[in-house]
Amino acid sequence: MTEEATQALIAQIAARQPDFRWKAIPQGAATSVWAGLVAGADAVGGRYCLDCHVAEIDETSPHGGVWSYALDGEHAKALWGKSEEMVGERF
C-alpha cells in the first residue's frame, strides 16, 4: 500500500473506531500462537479467537467480540463457494 492509501485507511478506521491502534508484530501473532500451542483444541476448535481468548458474541463492540454472522454456517458455505468460483478451483 502507498503511504497515502495507508493514511486514508487509518482515517476511515479512526472515524468509526476512535481508539484504533495498530498492533506490534508480537501482539498480532499472540492469539495464533496461543490458539495453536497453549489453548486446548476442544476450547478453541471452530471458534473465533481474539486477544488470546475465545471471543464472545458481541453485536455492539468492534473490539470485544465476534458478531453472530461470522459464526453462521450458511454464510461460511456461501463464502467458500464464492471463493472457489473466484479462483476457478474446487477444494
Buried (B, 14 or more C-beta within 10 A) or exposed (E): EEEEEEEEEEEEBEEEEEEEEEEEEEEEEBBEEBBEEEBEEEEBEEBBBBEBBBBEEBEEEEEEBBBEEEBEEEEEEEEEEEEEEEEEEEE
